[in-house]
Amino acid sequence: MTTAGEPNSSRTEAQLSGDAPVDSGIGWGYGLLFVLGYAPLLGLFFLNLWGRPHYQFFPWALLGAGFLAWIRGKELSRPFVPGDRKVTMFLQGVSFLLLGLATVSWSPWLACLAALTGLVAAIWGRGGSKLLNAMLPALILLLIIIPPPLLADNLLIQQMRVLAVRGSSSVLDSLGVIHALSGNVIEIPGQRLLVDEACSGINSVLVLLACALFYGLWRRRSPLHILLSLVNALGIVLLGNLARITLGAWVKFRYGIDILTGTVHQVAGLLLFPTYIGIILSMDQLLAYLLNPIRRRRQQPGLVATVEEAQVGRIPPGMPRGWVRVMGCAFALVGLVSLGLAWAHHKQAIAKAVQLQPALRFDASFTMPDQIGEWKRLPTEVPPLQKVETVGVRSQVWHYRLGDMQVSLALDYPFRGYHSLEGCYALSGWHLLERRSGGGSGTNGSLPYVEVHMQNNMGMHGILWFSLVDERNRWLTGAAYVPTLSERLRQRIQLGGESEFVSYQIQVLATGFNPMRPAEQEQVLRFFKEGRRILWQQLSGQIQRQT
């Protein structure tokens, strides 16, 4: 005869010996239902990630995370003991809420967080804290492929580019290279060096951070060691690009040879990357020597296994089958809804891409008179110290002079809806001092416009006037195109609603080393309004109206 407790005792002994697996509560069939819930938006997340050059290393990061999970999983004794099912159910619930919110707001980024939470729930449900601790390095490595909110990664790259340019300028001063710094542009006599292209190596900062993080996790470095390795990787990239920019500017200044563009630039980038990796690995060994001068004795594997077996005790119950069925079906339903929304968003994106094509005639052309009021047109190209920012696919610029004042008039298109031009000048080294709006609606003189006062590091003052008009003859203002959080959410949910039309931007830029007097500002403003009127008349006559 057997007592009532013998079946449970034999089950526990079998599991401890590895003869029977511990029931994690989720079978393969239900697991596929969970995967179906994440798949649509998660696939879109990786597709979007591939479109960002500094994240195209993510397949290697996924392989690295899998490798870390494999080597850490092999070291664990079997069987796995499931974690507290209440914690598992809570994590699954949080994951489902995140996935639902991601589907409603159509946010692949939020869906990635939901999938990561679901992965943590699966790990906890399978092996509790022991398995979760073992998988923690792999989970940490996965975090590096999730872009931070508010474009913090782009801000990091931009700030590193600024530091590299400013550091290079200081070194060029010590080398006697005559130059001027304007934002991310280094100007030497007769040449403007586009540092954005020269700093393309800074775009590799994320992949180098991923390499340093993977190596530190693989070699089981301490948190302090890994943190110092990441800081070291940032410093290596910064110093490498500083040296690259300085050498390129010096060679161009002394010998007229351009090594910051073309094949030479690409080959240098290919050679620098393995050099960076070698320096990172060397610095890792130095940190290991400095932080751990005396090796610690490793614990004996047999003792660890004995302690783990002693801690197993009673096997906790698996997940309730009813809960698993309900959650699996719910995740699958969300996945099916995501597939439908993905198709709708795809069709809408195609429609918007077609709509962004300007309705101008194929042979549209624009000409400006030789004189506008008292302003006379200059036959020369863009002045070296007055660079008007044109970021549209198609642009045209004219230059005029009145006495000592010189201005640039530009037409730039196509844009979708409102385009804030002052941000483009800020990225080019201009510091925005004041921004105000003028005009209203009605005649040309009262049409809306934006006036921006600026100053750059060379001491130049600039004033910018610009307006935007769409193909429905609507003059756009910035205030009307800053949606609230609820409006942005509604725009994400709403499909097939009214889309923004193609818009055209007209701007006038006036610069000088002395601030412009009020009377001079008024003269330029009148010139801007008249130039805007002339260009809009030509635009209106060449737009093909759709019936």
C-alpha positions in Angstrom: 0.0 0.0 0.0 1.0 3.5 -0.5 0.1 6.5 1.6 -1.6 9.6 0.3 1.6 11.5 0.2 3.6 8.9 -1.8 2.4 9.9 -5.3 3.5 13.5 -4.7 6.8 12.3 -3.2 7.5 10.0 -6.2 6.7 12.9 -8.6 9.1 15.2 -6.8 11.8 12.6 -6.8 11.3 12.0 -10.5 11.5 15.6 -11.2 14.6 16.1 -9.1 16.3 13.2 -10.9 15.4 14.7 -14.3 13.1 11.8 -15.3 9.9 14.1 -15.6 9.7 17.7 -16.6 8.1 20.3 -14.4 4.8 21.5 -15.9 5.2 25.2 -16.8 1.5 25.5 -17.6 1.9 26.6 -21.2 2.0 24.0 -24.0 3.5 24.6 -27.4 0.0 25.1 -29.0 -0.9 27.9 -26.6 2.6 29.3 -26.9 2.0 29.7 -30.7 -1.2 31.7 -29.9 0.9 34.1 -27.7 3.5 34.4 -30.5 0.7 35.2 -33.0 -0.3 38.2 -30.8 3.1 39.8 -30.9 4.1 38.8 -34.5 2.5 41.6 -36.6 3.7 44.6 -34.7 7.0 43.0 -33.7 7.7 42.3 -37.4 6.9 45.9 -38.2 9.2 47.0 -35.4 12.2 45.1 -36.9 11.3 46.4 -40.3 11.4 50.0 -39.1 14.6 49.2 -37.2 16.3 48.1 -40.4 15.5 51.5 -41.9 17.6 53.2 -39.3 21.3 52.8 -40.3 22.7 52.9 -36.8 20.4 50.0 -35.7 21.1 47.6 -38.6 23.3 45.5 -36.4 20.2 44.2 -34.5 20.3 40.7 -36.1 23.7 40.2 -34.6 22.4 41.5 -31.2 19.6 38.9 -31.4 22.2 36.1 -32.1 24.4 37.4 -29.3 21.4 37.3 -26.9 20.6 33.8 -28.0 24.2 32.7 -27.5 24.3 34.2 -23.9 21.0 32.4 -23.1 22.3 29.1 -24.5 25.6 29.1 -22.5 23.9 30.3 -19.3 21.1 27.8 -19.7 23.5 24.9 -20.0 25.0 25.7 -16.7 21.7 25.3 -14.8 20.8 22.1 -13.1 17.5 20.4 -14.1 14.6 20.3 -13.6 13.5 23.9 -13.6 11.1 24.9 -10.9 8.3 27.2 -12.1 8.0 30.6 -10.4 5.1 31.8 -8.5 2.1 31.6 -10.9 0.7 34.8 -9.5 3.8 36.7 -10.7 3.5 34.9 -14.1 -0.1 35.9 -14.4 0.6 39.5 -13.5 3.4 39.8 -16.0 1.2 38.2 -18.7 -1.5 40.7 -17.9 0.9 43.6 -18.1 2.1 42.3 -21.4 -1.4 42.0 -22.8 -2.3 45.5 -21.7 0.8 46.9 -23.4 0.1 44.9 -26.5 -3.5 46.2 -26.6 -2.4 49.8 -26.2 0.3 49.3 -28.9 -2.4 47.9 -31.3 -4.8 50.8 -30.6 -2.1 53.5 -30.9 -0.3 51.5 -33.7 3.1 51.7 -31.9 5.6 48.9 -32.8 7.9 50.3 -30.1 5.3 49.7 -27.4 4.7 46.2 -28.9 8.4 45.5 -28.5 8.1 46.3 -24.8 5.1 44.1 -24.5 7.0 41.2 -26.1 9.9 41.7 -23.8 7.5 41.6 -20.8 5.9 38.5 -22.2 9.4 36.9 -22.6 10.1 37.7 -18.9 6.8 36.1 -17.9 7.6 33.0 -19.9 11.1 32.7 -18.3 9.7 33.2 -14.8 6.9 30.7 -15.4 9.3 28.1 -16.7 12.1 28.3 -14.2 11.4 31.0 -11.6 14.1 33.3 -10.2 16.9 30.8 -11.0 16.2 30.8 -14.7 15.4 34.5 -14.8 18.8 35.4 -13.2 20.5 33.1 -15.7 18.7 34.8 -18.7 19.3 38.3 -17.4 22.4 39.0 -19.5 20.5 38.1 -22.7 17.6 40.3 -21.7 20.0 43.2 -21.0 21.6 42.8 -24.4 18.1 42.9 -26.1 17.5 46.3 -24.5 20.1 47.9 -26.7 18.1 47.4 -29.9 15.1 49.2 -28.5 15.4 52.8 -29.4 14.9 55.1 -26.4 11.9 57.5 -26.4 12.1 61.1 -27.5 14.9 60.3 -30.0 17.5 60.2 -27.3 19.7 58.1 -29.5 19.7 60.7 -32.2 20.5 63.4 -29.7 23.4 61.3 -28.4 24.9 61.0 -31.9 24.3 64.6 -32.7 26.0 65.7 -29.4 29.0 63.5 -30.1 29.2 65.0 -33.6 29.2 68.5 -32.1 31.9 67.5 -29.6 34.0 66.0 -32.4 33.7 69.1 -34.6 34.5 71.5 -31.8 37.5 69.4 -30.6 38.7 69.2 -34.2 38.5 73.0 -34.5 40.7 73.4 -31.4 43.3 71.1 -32.8 43.2 72.9 -36.2 43.8 76.2 -34.4 47.0 74.7 -32.9 48.1 73.4 -36.3 47.7 76.8 -37.9 44.9 75.8 -40.2 42.7 78.9 -41.1 39.1 77.9 -40.7 35.7 79.0 -39.5 33.2 76.8 -37.6 29.5 77.1 -38.5 27.5 74.4 -36.8 28.6 71.1 -38.2 30.4 72.7 -41.1 34.1 73.6 -41.1 34.9 76.3 -43.6 38.5 76.6 -44.9 39.6 79.0 -47.6 37.6 78.1 -50.7 36.1 75.0 -49.3 33.2 73.9 -47.0 33.8 70.5 -45.3 30.5 68.7 -44.7 31.3 67.2 -41.3 28.0 65.2 -41.2 29.5 63.0 -43.9 32.9 62.9 -42.3 31.3 62.0 -39.0 29.6 58.9 -40.5 31.7 56.8 -38.1 29.8 58.2 -35.2 26.8 56.3 -36.5 28.6 53.1 -35.5 28.5 54.1 -31.8 25.6 51.9 -31.0 27.1 48.8 -32.6 30.3 49.4 -30.7 28.3 49.8 -27.5 26.6 46.5 -28.2 29.9 44.8 -28.8 31.3 46.1 -25.5 28.1 45.1 -23.7 28.1 41.6 -25.2 31.8 41.0 -24.4 31.3 42.2 -20.8 28.3 40.0 -20.2 29.9 37.0 -21.9 33.1 37.3 -19.7 30.9 37.9 -16.6 32.3 41.3 -15.8 31.0 43.3 -12.9 28.4 46.0 -13.4 31.1 48.7 -12.8 33.4 47.0 -15.3 30.7 47.0 -18.0 29.8 50.6 -17.3 33.4 51.7 -17.7 33.7 49.7 -20.9 30.6 51.4 -22.4 32.1 54.9 -21.4 35.4 53.8 -23.0 33.6 52.8 -26.2 32.0 56.3 -26.4 35.4 57.9 -25.9 37.0 55.8 -28.5 34.5 56.7 -31.2 34.6 60.4 -30.3 38.5 60.5 -30.4 38.6 58.5 -33.6 36.2 60.8 -35.4 38.0 63.9 -34.0 41.3 62.6 -35.5 39.6 61.8 -38.7 38.1 65.2 -39.2 41.3 67.0 -38.1 43.4 65.0 -40.5 41.0 65.5 -43.4 40.8 69.3 -42.9 44.6 69.6 -42.5 45.3 67.5 -45.7 42.7 69.5 -47.6 44.1 72.8 -46.4 47.8 71.9 -47.0 47.6 69.8 -50.2 44.1 70.2 -51.6 43.4 66.5 -51.3 39.9 65.5 -50.1 40.0 62.4 -47.9 36.6 63.0 -46.2 34.5 61.8 -49.1 34.5 59.1 -51.7 36.3 55.8 -51.8 39.1 56.9 -49.4 36.5 57.9 -46.8 34.7 54.5 -47.1 37.9 52.5 -46.9 39.0 54.5 -43.8 35.7 53.6 -42.2 36.1 49.9 -42.9 39.6 50.0 -41.3 38.6 52.0 -38.3 35.8 49.7 -37.2 38.0 46.6 -36.4 40.5 49.0 -34.9 37.9 50.3 -32.5 37.0 46.7 -31.6 40.6 45.9 -30.9 41.0 48.9 -28.6 37.8 48.0 -26.7 39.0 44.5 -26.1 42.4 45.7 -25.0 40.8 48.2 -22.6 38.6 45.5 -21.2 41.7 43.5 -20.3 43.2 46.6 -18.6 40.0 47.2 -16.6 40.0 43.5 -15.6 43.5 43.9 -14.3 42.8 47.1 -12.4 39.5 46.1 -10.9 40.3 42.5 -10.1 44.0 42.3 -9.2 43.5 39.1 -7.2 41.4 36.4 -8.8 38.6 35.1 -6.7 38.3 31.4 -6.0 35.5 29.9 -8.0 32.9 27.8 -6.2 32.9 24.1 -6.8 30.1 23.1 -9.2 29.1 20.1 -7.1 28.5 22.3 -4.1 26.3 24.7 -6.1 24.3 21.8 -7.5 23.8 20.4 -4.0 22.6 23.7 -2.6 20.2 24.2 -5.6 18.7 20.7 -5.1 18.2 21.3 -1.4 16.4 24.5 -2.2 13.9 22.8 -4.6 11.6 21.5 -1.9 8.0 21.3 -2.8 7.2 21.8 -6.5 4.8 24.8 -7.0 1.7 24.2 -9.0 1.7 25.0 -12.7 -0.4 27.6 -14.5 -4.2 27.2 -14.4 -5.2 25.7 -17.8 -8.2 28.0 -18.0 -6.1 31.1 -17.6 -3.7 29.9 -20.3 -6.5 29.2 -22.7 -8.1 32.6 -22.2 -4.9 34.5 -22.4 -3.7 32.5 -25.5 -7.0 33.2 -27.3 -6.9 36.9 -26.3 -3.3 37.3 -27.6 -4.2 35.5 -30.8 -7.2 37.8 -31.3 -5.1 40.9 -30.8 -2.7 39.5 -33.4 -5.4 39.0 -35.9 -6.6 42.6 -35.3 -3.0 43.8 -35.8 -2.8 42.0 -39.1 -6.0 43.7 -40.3 -4.7 47.1 -39.1 -1.3 46.5 -40.7 -3.0 46.0 -44.1 -5.1 49.1 -43.6 -2.0 51.2 -42.7 -0.1 49.8 -45.6 -2.8 50.9 -48.0 -3.0 54.3 -46.4 0.8 54.7 -46.6 0.7 53.9 -50.3 -2.1 56.5 -50.8 -0.1 59.1 -48.8 3.1 58.4 -50.9 1.1 59.0 -54.1 -0.5 62.1 -52.6 2.9 63.6 -51.7 3.7 63.9 -55.4 3.2 67.6 -56.2 0.4 68.5 -58.5 2.8 70.8 -60.4 3.2 70.3 -64.1 6.2 68.2 -65.0 7.8 71.1 -66.8 7.1 73.6 -64.1 9.6 76.5 -63.9 10.0 79.6 -61.8 11.6 82.9 -62.7 12.1 86.0 -60.7 12.5 89.6 -62.1 15.8 91.4 -62.2 14.4 93.9 -59.8 11.8 93.8 -57.0 11.1 97.3 -55.8 14.5 98.8 -55.1 16.1 95.4 -54.7 18.3 94.3 -57.6 19.0 90.7 -58.4 22.5 89.3 -58.2 23.8 87.1 -61.0 26.2 85.3 -58.6 25.8 82.0 -56.8 25.1 81.7 -53.1 27.4 84.0 -51.0 29.9 82.0 -48.9 28.7 83.4 -45.6 25.0 83.3 -46.3 23.9 79.7 -46.7 20.1 79.4 -47.1 18.8 76.0 -45.9 16.8 74.2 -48.5 15.8 70.6 -47.5 13.0 69.9 -50.0 13.4 67.5 -52.9 13.3 70.5 -55.3 14.6 73.9 -54.5 15.5 77.2 -56.2 17.3 80.2 -54.8 17.6 83.8 -55.9 19.8 86.6 -54.4 19.1 90.3 -54.2 20.9 93.4 -53.0 19.8 96.8 -51.7 22.7 99.1 -50.7 24.7 97.1 -48.1 21.9 94.6 -47.5 21.9 91.3 -49.3 19.1 88.7 -49.0 18.4 85.2 -50.4 14.9 84.2 -51.6 14.1 80.5 -51.9 11.3 78.2 -53.0 11.4 74.7 -51.5 9.1 71.7 -52.0 7.4 69.3 -51.5 6.5 68.9 -47.9 3.6 67.2 -46.2 1.7 69.8 -44.1 3.6 72.2 -42.0 7.5 72.2 -41.9 9.3 74.1 -39.2 12.3 75.6 -40.9 14.0 77.1 -37.9 15.1 73.6 -36.8 17.1 73.2 -40.0 19.0 76.4 -39.3 19.6 75.3 -35.7 21.3 72.1 -36.9 23.5 74.3 -39.2 25.0 76.2 -36.3 22.5 79.1 -35.8 21.3 79.9 -32.3 17.6 80.9 -32.3 17.2 84.1 -30.3 13.6 85.0 -31.0 10.6 83.7 -33.0 7.4 85.5 -33.7 4.5 85.1 -36.1 2.9 87.8 -38.2 0.1 88.3 -40.6 -3.2 86.6 -40.6 -5.5 85.8 -43.5 -6.7 87.7 -46.6 -4.5 89.8 -48.9 -0.9 89.1 -49.5 0.2 91.7 -47.0 -1.7 90.0 -44.2 -0.9 86.4 -45.0 0.7 84.4 -42.1 4.5 84.2 -41.9 7.1 83.4 -39.3 10.0 85.7 -38.4 13.1 84.2 -36.7 16.1 86.1 -35.3 19.4 84.1 -35.1 23.1 84.3 -34.4 25.9 81.9 -35.1 29.3 81.2 -33.5 31.1 83.5 -36.0 29.2 86.5 -34.7 26.9 86.8 -37.7 23.3 87.9 -37.2 20.5 86.6 -39.3 16.8 87.1 -39.7 14.6 84.5 -41.4 11.1 85.0 -42.8 9.1 82.1 -44.2 5.6 81.0 -45.1 4.0 77.7 -46.3 1.1 77.2 -48.6 -0.5 74.0 -49.7 -2.1 73.0 -53.0 -5.6 74.0 -51.8 -4.4 77.6 -51.4 -4.3 77.3 -47.6 -1.5 79.2 -45.8 -0.3 77.2 -43.0 0.8 78.3 -39.5 2.9 76.4 -37.0 0.5 76.7 -34.1 -2.3 75.0 -36.0 -0.1 71.9 -36.7 1.1 71.0 -33.1 -1.4 68.3 -32.2 -2.2 67.4 -28.6 -1.6 63.9 -27.2 -5.3 63.0 -27.7 -5.2 64.3 -31.2 -2.1 62.3 -32.1 -3.7 59.2 -30.6 -6.8 59.8 -32.7 -4.7 60.3 -35.8 -3.1 57.0 -35.2 -6.4 55.2 -34.7 -8.3 56.9 -37.6 -7.8 55.3 -41.0 -8.7 56.9 -44.3 -9.3 60.4 -42.8 -8.3 63.6 -44.5 -4.6 63.7 -45.3 -2.3 66.7 -45.4 -1.7 68.1 -48.8 1.6 68.9 -50.4 2.9 72.2 -49.2 5.4 74.7 -50.7 7.8 76.8 -48.6 8.9 80.3 -49.4 11.7 81.9 -47.4 13.9 85.0 -47.2 17.2 85.0 -45.3 19.2 88.2 -44.5 22.6 88.0 -42.7 25.2 90.4 -41.5 27.8 91.0 -38.8 25.8 93.8 -37.4 22.2 93.6 -36.1 19.7 94.8 -38.6 18.0 98.1 -37.8 14.2 98.2 -37.6 13.9 100.3 -40.8 16.0 97.7 -42.6 14.0 94.8 -41.2 10.8 96.5 -42.6 12.4 96.8 -46.0 13.3 93.1 -46.1 9.9 92.2 -44.8 8.3 94.1 -47.7 10.6 92.4 -50.1 9.6 89.0 -48.7 5.9 89.7 -49.1 6.4 90.8 -52.7 8.6 87.8 -53.6 6.1 85.5 -51.9 3.3 87.0 -54.0 5.3 86.6 -57.3 6.2 83.0 -56.5 2.7 82.0 -55.4 1.2 83.5 -58.7 3.6 81.2 -60.6 2.7 78.2 -58.4 -1.0 78.7 -58.8 -0.7 78.9 -62.5 1.2 75.6 -62.8 -0.7 73.4 -60.3 -2.9 70.9 -62.0 -6.2 71.1 -60.2 -7.9 67.8 -59.7 -11.6 67.5 -60.3 
